[in-house]
Amino acid sequence: MLRAVSRSLPMQLLRAREATMEHFRPMLRGFGLTDQQWRVIRILATHGNIDATELARRSMILPPSLTRILKNLEADGLVQRRPGAQDQRRVQLSLSPAGRERYQEVVPSSEAIYRAIEGEFGSQKLEKLLDLLTDLNETLAPDT
């Protein structure tokens, strides 16, 4: 017998994501960013120069969508492309100085939201949840 929707792992993960993002989306909009743009900026801020394939993998954004997002971020002057050092056909992506500045502007607001969520949910419960989700991801998709 099929389990109830309320006990469906995919549905609960989606509901948790949407409930969480409702806290972050208004803040991101205030900085002129979408969820996906912020994901790309965060990854580029922490991983430096990476190619689009790796960025798509790390950001969990499909390549066609990533292409559009990168085009918009480049038009806004937040991301820059450079030819790869070993392979000129592989483009390396990084944050521009303006992109690094935007990242630094958003971080305090993002961290304030994390602190508020920890205050509501509990920091130990949040850490446990993150550990469990990391374990689940490593079990189900060890290559990501």
N, C-alpha and C positions, 0 to 999 in steps of 0.2 A: 504494500500500500504506500502511496506517495505521501511523504511527510507534509505537514501543513506549511503553507507559504510563510507563516510567522517563524517557522523553524528551518527555513531554507537558507543555507549558507550564502548562496549568491544574492538572495534578496536582502538578507540582513547586512551583508557587506555594502550593497548599493545604498540601502537606507542610511547606514552609518556614514558613508561617504557624503551623501547629500546633506545629512544633518550637520556634519562637520563643515562642509563647504559653505553652508548658509552663514556661518560665522566669518568666513574668509572672503567670500565674493564681494560684499559691499566695500570692504577695505581695499581689495585689489582694484575694483572699479574706480575708487577714489584716486588711485595712482595711474589710471588709464590702462590697466592690464586685465587680461582674461586669466582664468585658471591655468589654461595651457601655456600661455605666454610666461606666467610666473614660474611654472614648472621648468620650462626651458631656461629661463634666466637663472633659477636656483642651481640647476645642473651645471650650466656653463660657469657660474660663479665658483662652484666647488671643484669642478673637474678641469677647468682651463680649456685648452684647445682640444676639441674632439671632432670626429667626423660625424656626418649626418646619420649614418647607420647606428653608430654608438649612441648618439643623442636620442634617436628614436627609441632604441632599446631601453635606455635609462629612464626616459621620460614617459614611457608607456603610451606614446603617441604614434599612430600609424604614419608611415612615410609621406603619403599624399597630404595628410593634414599638417604634418610638420613642415612641409615645403611652403604651404600657405602661411603658417605661423611665422616661419623664418623670414619670409618675404615682408610681412608686416613689421616684424621687429627690426629688420634692416632698414626699411623705409622710415622708421621712427629713430634710426641712428643708435639702436641699442645693441645690435649684433653685427659682427663683421666676419667676412669670409677671407680666407687666404688659401693659396694652393698648398697642398701637402708637401712636406719636406722630402719624403721618399718617393711619393707618387703624385705628380702634378695634377692627375685627374681626380684625386680624392681631396675634396675641399675640407679645410679645417675651420671650425667655427669657434668663435670666442666672443666674449662681451667686449663692446667698445668702452672707452672711458665713460661715456654717458650711460651705458648699460650697467657698469660697475657702480656708478653713482645712484642709479635708480634702485639697484639691489640694496645698497646701503640705506636708502631712504625707506624701503619697504620693510626691512628686517625688524626694526623696533615694533612696528605695528603688528607684524606677524607673530612675533614673540609674545606680545601682550595678549593676543588671542589665545595662543597656546597656554599661557598662564591662567587665563580665564577658564579655559576648558579643564585644566588641571584642578582649578578651584572648585568647579562644579562636579567633575567626575572623580577626582582624587588622583594625586600624582602617582601613587603606587599602583592603582588600578590602570592608569594610562600606560605606565611603563610595562606592566604585565601584559596588557592588550598588545602593545607594540612588539614585545618579545614573542607572544603567541602568533601574531600575524607574520612576523619574520620567520618563525619556525614553519608555519604553514606554507609560506611562499617558497622557502628552501626545500621543503618536502615535495610540493606539487610542481614547482618549476625551478629546479636547482640551477639552471643555466642563466637565470635572469638576475 
